[in-house]
Amino acid sequence: MQAVIFAAFENQLKLFREYFDNQGGALQIPLIGRLRQYIECYLKKKASKAAILMYHRVIEKDVDPWGLCVSPQHFAEHLEALRKHANPVSLTQLVQSHQEGNIPDRAVAVTFDDGYADNLHNAKPLLEQYSVPATVFITSGSLGQAREFWWDELERILLQPGILPEILELNINNKVHHWELGDSTDYSLDDYHRYCGWIADWQEFPTFRHSLYCTLHQLLQPLPDAELYQVMDELLAWSGKKTVRFSTNRTLSEKELLLLEQGELLEIGGHTVTHPFLSMLSESRQHLEIKQNKIVLEEYLGHQVNLFAYPYGNYSMQTKAIVQEAGFACACTTDEDCVWYGSDRFLLPRIGIMDCGGDEFAKQLIRILK
């Protein structure tokens, strides 16, 4: 019923706009926009709400600058809180209910991004233990690759103990960047233990290495895949470190992808081929990243893949249109909000979850669904 009311309200606003346009009252349009915001806010407060939770990894890890890892113990506590305080549903169920205008109250869908192997080995057993469904969005180009994701390589180069050269020069996007590490050339084991809990989004930079890490992350993130890994190769050569894959950072193999989906609880979604900043790519390149990702995953799995998540939560309206054209049923962002009947199913918000105990998670969950 709420969805019907909202649709009628939208139609009435359209008629108002047409009326004011015909009367030459263009200045009234901002007033209509504000009226829409007020009424939408009121309806949203009264509406049934759901939440999509965004995880990345379930693993114990000392250095986690972007807060991507949740320990297995804490993840189990999260699932227990979900069973107690919410109504866990699959993302497919949530999207279908959204389209029907009948979102179950306090529904929560669990999602994972990227396709780390710990999703299979650590997360899946716990999801099965608590009977909580989940969706894993897969970067298809990383399947079975010997190389880590670039952000894990960058962390290994700069935030692990060791000695680095004093001068770093890199040509990034046709601009030469120069850094002097000074006292940060030597990052001791004591430094490592002192600062391993540093979170990039929250705290000041305890050493120049941490500042350099964030600067390089920002410079590299928008680059196309080939250019990005060319810079990473130069960084590895500069540091004297090899292109290796830590077991803790391993991505799923093709065989493990099939094992991940086995059973009734886990479903697979698309997350592009190379995990790019989509809005920075040409239209043709976006088509390739999105459509080829869908094709490859469907070939591996033997069935349609209908769910998608934008890497880094980055998209444009062009990106959204390409996702729809590719045949996906929905797309998830990283915009933090609840899902309600007024949500755009190709711009579904998600709540990022960081490592915390079950009590703190339960408080967050209750606040989200209030």
C-alpha positions as CSV (number, residue, x, y, z in Angstrom):
1,M,0.0,0.0,0.0
2,Q,2.8,2.4,0.9
3,A,4.4,1.9,-2.6
4,V,1.1,2.7,-4.2
5,I,0.8,5.9,-2.2
6,F,4.3,6.9,-3.1
7,A,3.7,6.2,-6.8
8,A,0.5,8.3,-6.7
9,F,2.5,11.1,-5.0
10,E,5.1,11.0,-7.7
11,N,2.5,11.2,-10.4
12,Q,0.8,14.2,-8.6
13,L,4.2,16.0,-8.5
14,K,4.6,15.4,-12.2
15,L,1.2,17.0,-12.8
16,F,2.2,20.0,-10.6
17,R,5.4,20.5,-12.6
18,E,3.5,20.4,-15.9
19,Y,1.0,22.9,-14.6
20,F,3.7,25.4,-13.4
21,D,5.6,25.0,-16.7
22,N,2.5,25.9,-18.7
23,Q,1.8,28.9,-16.4
24,G,5.4,30.1,-16.8
25,G,6.0,29.4,-13.1
26,A,9.5,27.9,-13.4
27,L,10.5,29.6,-10.1
28,Q,8.0,27.3,-8.3
29,I,9.9,24.2,-9.3
30,P,12.4,24.4,-6.4
31,L,9.5,24.6,-4.0
32,I,8.1,21.4,-5.5
33,G,11.5,19.8,-5.1
34,R,11.6,20.8,-1.4
35,L,8.0,19.6,-0.9
36,R,9.0,16.3,-2.4
37,Q,11.9,16.0,0.0
38,Y,9.8,16.7,3.0
39,I,7.1,14.3,2.0
40,E,9.6,11.6,1.0
41,C,11.3,12.0,4.4
42,Y,8.0,11.6,6.2
43,L,7.0,8.5,4.1
44,K,10.4,7.0,4.6
45,K,10.1,7.3,8.4
46,K,6.8,5.5,8.3
47,A,7.8,2.9,5.7
48,S,9.1,-0.6,6.2
49,K,12.9,-0.5,5.9
50,A,15.5,-3.1,5.1
51,A,19.3,-3.0,5.1
52,I,22.1,-4.4,2.9
53,L,25.3,-5.0,4.9
54,M,28.6,-4.8,3.1
55,Y,31.5,-7.0,4.2
56,H,34.7,-7.8,2.4
57,R,36.7,-10.3,4.4
58,V,36.4,-12.7,7.4
59,I,39.9,-13.1,8.7
60,E,42.3,-12.1,11.5
61,K,44.8,-9.6,10.1
62,D,47.1,-7.3,11.9
63,V,47.3,-4.6,9.2
64,D,43.9,-3.5,7.8
65,P,44.1,0.2,6.8
66,W,40.7,0.3,5.2
67,G,38.9,-1.8,7.8
68,L,38.0,-4.5,5.4
69,C,38.5,-7.5,7.8
70,V,36.2,-8.9,10.4
71,S,37.5,-11.6,12.7
72,P,35.7,-15.0,12.5
73,Q,34.7,-14.7,16.2
74,H,33.2,-11.3,15.6
75,F,31.5,-12.4,12.4
76,A,29.8,-15.3,14.3
77,E,28.6,-12.7,16.9
78,H,27.2,-10.5,14.1
79,L,25.3,-13.5,12.6
80,E,23.9,-14.3,16.0
81,A,22.7,-10.7,16.4
82,L,21.2,-10.8,13.0
83,R,19.1,-13.9,13.9
84,K,18.0,-12.2,17.1
85,H,17.3,-8.6,16.0
86,A,16.5,-8.8,12.2
87,N,15.1,-10.9,9.4
88,P,18.0,-12.2,7.3
89,V,17.0,-12.6,3.6
90,S,18.9,-13.1,0.4
91,L,19.6,-10.0,-1.8
92,T,17.5,-11.7,-4.5
93,Q,14.6,-11.9,-2.1
94,L,15.0,-8.4,-1.0
95,V,15.1,-7.0,-4.6
96,Q,12.0,-9.1,-5.5
97,S,10.1,-7.8,-2.5
98,H,11.3,-4.2,-3.4
99,Q,9.9,-4.6,-6.9
100,E,6.6,-5.9,-5.5
101,G,6.4,-2.9,-3.1
102,N,6.3,-5.2,-0.1
103,I,9.6,-5.0,1.7
104,P,9.6,-7.3,4.8
105,D,10.1,-5.2,7.9
106,R,13.6,-5.4,9.4
107,A,14.9,-7.5,6.5
108,V,18.7,-7.6,6.2
109,A,20.8,-8.9,3.3
110,V,24.5,-9.7,3.8
111,T,26.9,-9.0,1.0
112,F,30.7,-9.5,0.4
113,D,32.8,-7.6,-2.2
114,D,35.8,-8.7,-4.3
115,G,36.1,-12.5,-3.9
116,Y,38.7,-13.3,-1.3
117,A,39.2,-17.0,-0.6
118,D,38.4,-16.4,3.1
119,N,34.8,-15.9,2.0
120,L,34.7,-19.6,1.3
121,H,36.9,-20.9,4.1
122,N,35.9,-18.6,7.0
123,A,32.6,-16.9,6.2
124,K,30.6,-19.7,4.5
125,P,30.8,-22.2,7.4
126,L,29.6,-19.5,9.8
127,L,26.8,-18.4,7.4
128,E,25.7,-22.1,7.2
129,Q,25.9,-22.5,11.0
130,Y,23.5,-19.6,11.5
131,S,21.5,-20.2,8.3
132,V,22.1,-16.6,7.1
133,P,22.1,-16.1,3.3
134,A,24.7,-13.9,1.6
135,T,25.8,-12.6,-1.8
136,V,29.4,-12.5,-2.9
137,F,30.3,-10.0,-5.6
138,I,33.1,-11.4,-7.7
139,T,35.9,-9.5,-9.5
140,S,36.2,-12.1,-12.3
141,G,39.7,-11.1,-13.4
142,S,41.1,-12.0,-10.0
143,L,39.8,-15.6,-10.1
144,G,42.8,-18.0,-9.8
145,Q,45.3,-15.2,-10.1
146,A,48.7,-15.5,-8.5
147,R,48.9,-11.8,-7.8
148,E,47.2,-10.0,-4.9
149,F,44.8,-7.1,-5.3
150,W,46.9,-3.9,-5.8
151,W,45.9,-2.4,-2.5
152,D,47.2,-5.5,-0.7
153,E,50.5,-5.2,-2.6
154,L,50.7,-1.5,-1.7
155,E,50.2,-2.4,2.0
156,R,52.9,-5.1,1.8
157,I,55.4,-2.6,0.3
158,L,54.9,0.3,2.7
159,L,53.3,-1.0,5.9
160,Q,55.3,-4.1,6.6
161,P,58.7,-4.0,8.5
162,G,61.8,-3.4,6.4
163,I,64.1,-0.9,4.8
164,L,63.2,1.1,1.7
165,P,65.2,3.4,-0.5
166,E,65.2,7.0,0.6
167,I,64.0,8.5,-2.7
168,L,60.9,7.4,-4.7
169,E,60.0,8.8,-8.1
170,L,57.0,7.6,-10.1
171,N,55.4,8.7,-13.3
172,I,51.7,8.5,-12.7
173,N,49.2,9.6,-15.3
174,N,52.0,11.5,-17.2
175,K,53.0,13.4,-14.1
176,V,56.3,12.8,-12.2
177,H,55.9,12.5,-8.4
178,H,58.9,12.7,-6.1
179,W,59.0,11.7,-2.4
180,E,61.8,11.5,0.2
181,L,61.2,9.0,2.9
182,G,63.7,10.4,5.4
183,D,63.4,8.6,8.8
184,S,60.7,6.4,7.3
185,T,63.2,4.5,5.2
186,D,63.5,2.1,8.1
187,Y,60.2,0.7,9.4
188,S,61.1,-1.5,12.3
189,L,59.3,-4.4,13.9
190,D,58.5,-2.2,16.9
191,D,57.0,0.4,14.5
192,Y,54.9,-2.3,12.9
193,H,53.5,-3.5,16.1
194,R,52.9,0.1,17.3
195,Y,51.0,1.2,14.3
196,C,49.5,-2.0,12.9
197,G,46.0,-1.0,14.1
198,W,46.0,2.2,12.1
199,I,42.8,2.9,10.1
200,A,43.3,5.2,7.1
201,D,39.9,6.8,7.3
202,W,40.0,7.7,10.9
203,Q,43.4,8.7,12.2
204,E,46.3,11.0,11.5
205,F,49.4,9.6,9.8
206,P,51.8,8.2,12.5
207,T,54.7,8.1,10.0
208,F,55.5,9.3,6.5
209,R,55.0,5.8,5.2
210,H,51.3,6.0,6.2
211,S,51.0,9.3,4.5
212,L,52.7,7.9,1.4
213,Y,50.4,4.9,1.5
214,C,47.3,7.1,1.4
215,T,48.7,9.4,-1.3
216,L,49.6,6.5,-3.6
217,H,46.3,4.8,-2.9
218,Q,44.5,8.0,-4.0
219,L,46.7,8.4,-7.1
220,L,46.4,4.7,-8.2
221,Q,42.7,4.1,-7.5
222,P,41.3,5.9,-10.6
223,L,43.9,4.4,-13.1
224,P,43.0,1.8,-15.7
225,D,44.2,-1.7,-14.8
226,A,47.2,-1.9,-17.1
227,E,48.6,1.5,-16.0
228,L,47.9,0.8,-12.4
229,Y,49.9,-2.5,-12.4
230,Q,52.7,-0.9,-14.4
231,V,53.1,1.5,-11.5
232,M,52.8,-1.3,-9.0
233,D,55.6,-3.2,-10.8
234,E,57.8,-0.1,-10.6
235,L,57.0,0.1,-6.8
236,L,57.9,-3.5,-6.3
237,A,61.2,-3.1,-8.2
238,W,62.0,0.0,-6.1
239,S,61.2,-1.8,-2.8
240,G,63.1,-4.9,-3.8
241,K,60.1,-7.0,-3.0
242,K,58.7,-9.7,-5.3
243,T,55.3,-10.2,-6.9
244,V,54.0,-12.8,-4.5
245,R,50.6,-13.6,-3.0
246,F,50.3,-13.9,0.8
247,S,48.0,-16.8,1.7
248,T,46.0,-14.3,3.8
249,N,45.3,-12.2,0.7
250,R,44.5,-15.0,-1.7
251,T,41.5,-14.6,-4.0
252,L,39.2,-17.5,-4.9
253,S,40.1,-19.9,-7.6
254,E,37.6,-21.0,-10.3
255,K,37.1,-24.3,-8.4
256,E,36.6,-22.5,-5.1
257,L,34.0,-20.2,-6.7
258,L,31.9,-23.3,-7.5
259,L,32.3,-24.6,-3.9
260,L,31.3,-21.2,-2.5
261,E,28.0,-21.3,-4.3
262,Q,27.2,-24.9,-3.4
263,G,24.2,-25.2,-1.2
264,E,21.2,-22.9,-0.7
265,L,22.6,-19.9,1.1
266,L,25.2,-18.2,-1.0
267,E,24.7,-16.5,-4.4
268,I,27.2,-14.9,-6.7
269,G,27.1,-11.4,-8.1
270,G,29.2,-9.3,-10.5
271,H,31.8,-6.8,-9.5
272,T,33.5,-6.1,-12.9
273,V,36.5,-7.7,-14.5
274,T,39.4,-5.6,-13.0
275,H,37.7,-3.6,-10.1
276,P,38.1,-0.2,-11.8
277,F,36.8,3.3,-11.0
278,L,34.0,2.9,-13.5
279,S,33.1,6.6,-13.9
280,M,36.7,7.3,-15.1
281,L,36.4,4.9,-18.0
282,S,35.1,5.4,-21.5
283,E,31.6,4.1,-22.3
284,S,33.1,1.2,-24.3
285,R,35.4,0.2,-21.5
286,Q,32.6,0.3,-19.0
287,H,30.6,-2.0,-21.3
288,L,33.5,-4.4,-21.4
289,E,34.1,-4.4,-17.6
290,I,30.5,-5.0,-16.8
291,K,29.3,-7.3,-19.5
292,Q,32.4,-9.4,-19.7
293,N,32.2,-9.9,-15.9
294,K,28.7,-11.2,-16.3
295,I,29.5,-13.5,-19.2
296,V,32.6,-15.0,-17.5
297,L,30.7,-15.7,-14.2
298,E,27.8,-17.2,-16.0
299,E,30.1,-19.5,-17.9
300,Y,31.8,-20.7,-14.7
301,L,28.5,-21.1,-12.8
302,G,26.3,-22.4,-15.6
303,H,23.4,-20.0,-14.8
304,Q,22.4,-16.3,-14.9
305,V,24.1,-13.8,-12.6
306,N,21.6,-11.1,-11.9
307,L,23.2,-9.1,-9.0
308,F,25.9,-6.4,-9.3
309,A,27.9,-4.1,-7.1
310,Y,29.9,-1.0,-8.2
311,P,33.6,-1.3,-7.3
312,Y,34.5,1.4,-4.7
313,G,30.8,2.3,-4.9
314,N,31.8,4.5,-7.9
315,Y,29.3,5.0,-10.8
316,S,27.8,7.6,-13.1
317,M,24.3,7.6,-14.6
318,Q,25.9,6.2,-17.7
319,T,27.3,3.3,-15.6
320,K,23.9,2.7,-14.1
321,A,22.4,2.5,-17.6
322,I,25.1,0.0,-18.8
323,V,24.4,-2.2,-15.8
324,Q,20.7,-2.3,-16.6
325,E,21.4,-2.9,-20.3
326,A,23.7,-5.8,-19.4
327,G,20.7,-7.6,-17.8
328,F,21.4,-7.3,-14.1
329,A,18.3,-7.0,-11.8
330,C,19.9,-4.6,-9.4
331,A,23.1,-2.9,-8.4
332,C,24.6,-2.0,-5.0
333,T,26.5,1.2,-4.1
334,T,28.4,2.0,-1.0
335,D,26.0,4.9,-0.1
336,E,25.1,4.3,3.5
337,D,21.4,4.2,4.0
338,C,18.4,1.9,4.4
339,V,16.5,0.4,1.6
340,W,12.8,1.3,1.3
341,Y,10.2,1.3,-1.4
342,G,11.4,4.6,-2.8
343,S,15.0,3.3,-3.3
344,D,16.3,2.9,-6.9
345,R,17.1,-0.8,-7.3
346,F,20.1,0.1,-9.4
347,L,21.5,2.4,-6.7
348,L,20.8,0.3,-3.6
349,P,22.5,1.7,-0.5
350,R,24.6,-0.5,1.8
351,I,25.9,-0.2,5.3
352,G,29.7,-0.9,5.6
353,I,30.5,-3.2,8.5
354,M,33.8,-3.1,10.3
355,D,35.4,-5.3,12.9
356,C,33.5,-5.1,16.2
357,G,32.0,-7.3,18.8
358,G,28.4,-8.6,18.8
359,D,27.0,-6.2,21.3
360,E,28.3,-3.2,19.4
361,F,27.1,-4.7,16.1
362,A,23.6,-5.3,17.6
363,K,23.5,-1.6,18.7
364,Q,24.4,-0.5,15.1
365,L,21.8,-2.9,13.6
366,I,19.0,-1.7,15.9
367,R,19.9,1.9,15.1
368,I,20.0,1.2,11.3
369,L,16.6,-0.4,11.3
370,K,14.9,2.0,13.6
